């Protein structure tokens, strides 16, 4: 009897710990549950996805058009559920609970994932990001490019002069840093709330706006971990 009692007393804290972890995970799921949009780095492929707080082994339920979305994002064929991840992230998991896509929390309701040998993906919480969209006319004029904590390395001008393919002409001032002149930005475009800067050769830099209103460089399929670049007035 004494041994049984001791065993029960030893198990109780473990059960309480497990119950607490489950409650915390459920609370995280409720906070993250919403309508989302999955998109590739260029914003050319998109898929509406709903994350639910309803339990669905091995995580929580998610719904999307499997036929259409799996054609746009092949890895979705393996995804059966989602799980809250550490540091506010979101994981899409397969039937065994293995993460297929791991999204880290960004800013403004946007999460990003880098899949090796595949590309960069963005998952946008439409409930949070559902704000009046920035218009191209809001962005016209001079902007400063810099590194975090550093001085201006280039001044650029976003114009409304047509440059073809839905883009507008971008001009750079004399004396810009060699990293900018080597890229040679020539045009720009507003896409899915992000600014796309195109070089003369067609290369791309994507900038997203954070909660402070600062535009910062986002990863892309060619540079999943690019050197930081900020764009401010």
Order of alpha helices (4+ residues) and beta strands (2+ residues): alpha-beta-beta-beta-alpha-beta-beta-beta-beta-beta-alpha-beta-beta-beta-alpha-beta-beta-beta-beta-beta
